[in-house]
Amino acid sequence: MPTSDHLSSPIFSSLTPVIEESTDPTYQLRERLQQWCGVHIGPDKSYLLTNRLRSLMQEIGVTTYDALLKLAEGNRGLKVRERIIDALTTHETLFFRDKSPFDAIRNHLIPEIRRAAGKCQPTLRIWSAACSTGQEPYSIAMCLVESIPDLSDWTVSIVATDVSAQTVAIAKEGRYQEHEISRGTTAQQRQRFFERDEEGWSARNNIRRMVQFMVGDLTSTTQPAGTFDMIFCRNVLIYFQREVAQRVLGRVVDRLSSSGRLFLGSSEIPLGAENLLVTERLGTATCFRRR
């Protein structure tokens, strides 16, 4: 999912309906995008469609949004639809984005889980929702390896989902260019967790094996099975309109364990969700627990 260029109003802010002219060439495509994956692009952001779909339209030989939409909704349109979603929802991200949640894992949550386990084997389930090209779940995996000396004695599961099948495929490969790998990782982390070749950097097998990647739509009722001790759903809800964001948040909260923590983006404040969540500070990080 996107991580920059805010496309919509802040989560749960009041929204004023916009009456759009039927002559707007992007209207139908923007409406379909919201139906497909919940992402709302307002009329003031229509230029994003032009910028991000230009190469795709040239590649498949169409010159109008109507023609592109006709292909996407035809009998063989699933691949075109996936390409449109990928172009309009995938943005730059970085490793260890906003350092505070990872500090919270190291300094607060891992010791808490260890204490709660007592003499039993500690278990830890984490969901990285809207994982983009994999930097967030791989950062979580690296954080756990760095923070848990006896990690082999733990049962750990990291599930990472994104609405874009192409993005999930890139994340599974775990390959990054120099400018991507340098954003957020230290020289020591690159040496420990990645291998370098002529084409860039690849995550080592022990890190890749820790993460299970899946295609997943947060607006769908189908979510990863079970409950999670931590859920990262950062910089996602701001791209949905109010009612969709509320539904998505409710479904995500349903996946939290009784003591689980939810991490949202730094600009995402779930106003109006007081009946669902309690705010908690862990060091410099803000997270949320089920009420």
ZILIN-V96362 format. One record per run of one state. SS is the DSSP state (H for helix, E for strand, C for the rest). FROM is the first residue (numbers start at 1). TO is the last residue. If there is no record, write none. Layout:
# ZILIN-V96362
ss->SS from->FROM to->TO
ss->SS from->FROM to->TO
This chain:
# ZILIN-V96362
ss->C from->1 to->26
ss->H from->27 to->37
ss->C from->38 to->42
ss->H from->43 to->45
ss->C from->46 to->46
ss->H from->47 to->60
ss->C from->61 to->64
ss->H from->65 to->72
ss->C from->73 to->77
ss->H from->78 to->89
ss->C from->90 to->99
ss->H from->100 to->117
ss->C from->118 to->122
ss->E from->123 to->129
ss->C from->130 to->134
ss->H from->135 to->147
ss->C from->148 to->150
ss->H from->151 to->153
ss->C from->154 to->154
ss->E from->155 to->162
ss->C from->163 to->164
ss->H from->165 to->173
ss->C from->174 to->174
ss->E from->175 to->176
ss->C from->177 to->177
ss->H from->178 to->181
ss->C from->182 to->186
ss->H from->187 to->193
ss->E from->194 to->197
ss->C from->198 to->199
ss->E from->200 to->203
ss->C from->204 to->204
ss->H from->205 to->208
ss->C from->209 to->210
ss->E from->211 to->215
ss->C from->216 to->227
ss->E from->228 to->233
ss->C from->234 to->236
ss->H from->237 to->239
ss->C from->240 to->241
ss->H from->242 to->254
ss->C from->255 to->255
ss->E from->256 to->264
ss->C from->265 to->276
ss->E from->277 to->282
ss->C from->283 to->284
ss->E from->285 to->290
ss->C from->291 to->291
